[in-house]
Structures are given as structure tokens and as C-alpha cells.
Amino acid sequence: MSDSTPAVDRPAPTGTVTFLFTDIEGSTLPPADLKNLRLDQLSQSEAVQLFVERAQAVKPTFRLTADNARAVAELCLRLDGLPLAIAEQTPGKTMASEFFQLKGELLLARSRDNAAEAEVWLHTAVRAAAEVQAPMLQLRSTLRLSRVWRDQGKVAQARNALSEAYAKLTEGFTTPDMSEAKTLLDELTTVHN
């Protein structure tokens, strides 16, 4: 990341692990086409219903809304029946970046009001991926962080960080993460010019 990114402290490890199951045997996943996602269609997914139920156990006011629908769908699709264990890992472990990123995404899925806290977790995910020299994980976390910054009006900061992460990769340009990053970079360049 460039020096223009804000200095944030890594969230302090608590030693706790929270499991969030997003699937039970035979349950339906959300539609894979997230670009044409409809809230009514998403709410019919048993995996999403289970996610909402578990989220409400932690935060009773959580609701599936148009603002968090895509994030919830992405999490359910990504997990595809695996239990999500959110744990504060020690830096230097490859999966720490994924855990920090998912923590940020969960915060955003709960409420867009959590954007500042999610930003800290996503920035931590980027740093954790950089520490273990995992450029694809760094791109994935930077992509999520850049979306938060774009929504906050920090377009130049989002574009610079994403451009830097994208430039580190020399292959895999057809992967979903690379395609999404290219699309967002194009959008950020258009908005900024």
C-alpha cells in the first residue's frame, strides 16, 4: 500500500472464535449471478435465511436489505456450506488475510454504518497479505477496501491502492478477482477524470 493510506492499528486479538454456519445439508445457495440480484430472490435461499438467522442471534436488529444483499450473497456463495470461523489470527499466517477480510465484509453486511470499522479490518487484511507476500490475497482485500473508499468518496485513494495491488500480478487475469479489479479500476479512472 502507498504512504497515502491512513495509519490504522491492527485489531487486537481476542482469542475468540465465532462460528457462523451458512449452510445445512440440502439447503439452496443464492443465485450465482450477483449482477442481477433481486432481494426477493435472495431471501428465498435457505443459506441466506440461515445466515440472517445466525446474524440476528448476534445482532437482533440485522435485516437483509438492498445495501447488504450482495455482501451476504457473496459470503454464502464463497463459503458454500463451510462454517465461517472468524478469528483474530496472528500476523504471518496466510489465512489471516482472509479472516480479516471476511470480518470486514461481515461488518458491512450487517450495516453500512459499520464502514469505518470494516475499513480497519480490510486494511488489516491488505497488510496481512502483504506480510506473507500473497499478491492475489492482497488484491482481493484491496478490491474490497477500494469499494469502501469509493463509497466514501475517496476515489483517488481507492484507485491508487487497487492499481498498485493489480500491478503486482502477472497472471490470472481471467479470475473473478482480477476481472472485478479491472472493472473497478476502469470505473474509478472514469470517475476521477
Secondary structure, 3 states (H helix, E strand, C coil): CCCCCCCCCCCCCCCCEEEEECCCCCCCCCCCCCCCCCHHHHCCCHHHHHHHHHHHHHCCCCCCCCCCHHHHHHHHHHHCCCEEEEECCCCCCCCHHHHHHHHHHHHHHHCHHHHHHHHHHHHHHHHHHHHCCCHHHHHHHHHHHHHHHHHCCCHHHHHHHHHHHHHCCCCCCCCHHHHHHHHHHHHHHHHHC
